[in-house]
Amino acid sequence: MSFADAAQVRSAETSVPAPREQSAAAQDAVAGLAEVERATQALYEAVDALDHVLLRGPSLLPGWTRAHVVTHLARNADALVNLLTWAKTGVEHPMYPSAADRDADIEEGAGRQPQLLRADLDAACQRFAAAARDLPATAWEAEVVHPHSGVLLAHRVPWLRLREVWFHLVDLDAGVGFRDLPGHLLEGFLDDAVGQYADRADVPDVRVDVTLPDGRQRSWELTARSGSTAVSGSAADVLGWLTGRHSGALLNGTAPTLPRWL
């Protein structure tokens, strides 16, 4: 049985049960966790197909191999367990002790052999699933602090994990692109990506006109200022540009250079 097959069996056995009566926060968390399970299975399948040579090859992230990306996804799962622990206990548990510690852990883990990389990823994903499963329903309304997003309620943590898994699955450059992401998730990812640019003076004035997978049209302004520049494209292509995965050449119109997204 492959790494991915074993994970699929385990996922079916450990799905987060839905309480009979849930708050809106708990419902949101359960929905997010179900999406995380599906994304994690796709991640396992991709990593399962990477041999030693491919894992040492470059990812789409400058300076990182695919092994760096896999290790980052493992450490991110553990970091989000810290936020869930914070929500459960009320005791502050930051995601990472420091940015330097985070980077050092990724660098150290990226040198592991493929079987150890896979085992590390699987163990970390299991720890995240267990922490979410054990969280009392009321704790999903607790406040925690994300280093980039600031204060947020714990029920958003599964959605943070979902973004990490799908975006970095694309970064693995292993056959999955933004166009392969589930269509029903793209609008939320776009909302989140645009939100990361809010209130930043280094962001150009630009309106983004997007064709969503269901055929709807929607527009976003990257700043509160009235912009004269407009670009358009599919949800997947716009998301790739907003998150710095490509220059905007896939879009209609002249896409300005954006500052670092996160």
Phi, psi and omega in degrees: 000131182285167175307314182291320180295317179297320179294325180293319177297315181296321180298320180294333182274342190237022180301146181289121179289148179264121177298155181297321179238123184234146169286167177300323179296315180294321178298317179297318180296315180298318177298317179296320181293325176297320176294322179297320178301315181293319179294320180296322177298318177297322177297313179302317181297321179292314181293326179300331184273357183264119177272186184302315183294315181293322179295330179275352180283166184288142171270186176278355179265124183306129176084355181247134169279174174298327179295325175298317181295316179300315180295319177301318180296326176292312182292328176295320177301315179295322180295322179286334170300322177301318179293322177293324176295319175302313180296323184286320188259339186079002179262131184302125176226089179300157180301312182227145175303320178196164177296325180295319178296319178302310182296321180294320179295321179293316181297318180294315183291332184293343180273002183286159175290156184308317183294328178284325175299314181295317181296320179296315179298314182297315181297319180293318178297323177294321179297319178297314181299320180293318180297321179291319181296326184271357183284127176301147184303323182290336183289343178294347178263003181286151177273135173227174183234124175262139184298335179256318186274347181079210182289132176212163177276148188300335181292349175276348182300313177303326180288329173296318178295320180300316179299315180300314184295311183292315183294318181281340169296321173297317182296338178296341180053050184238031176102359178246126177241178180298333178289345179268353179291150178304128186300327183288349180266342191294322181297317177296321177295322178294317176305314181295316182297315178297320181299331180292342180265355185298141174062027178251127183288341184271006182266130181289156175285113181206140173257136181246118178257122190239137170264114181280160184302333180273007178095348179291154175252137177215147181238147174231145169256128182287339177226168177282349179283155179283115183261149179258345181272135178227136173231158181214162179169183178289160179302317182295316182291320177295319179297319178299321179289313182300327183264012173076017180276342172207169190282347185104005180295340180279353185265162173272133185098171181269105182281123179289160175287130181261151173289174179304134185287310179234000000 
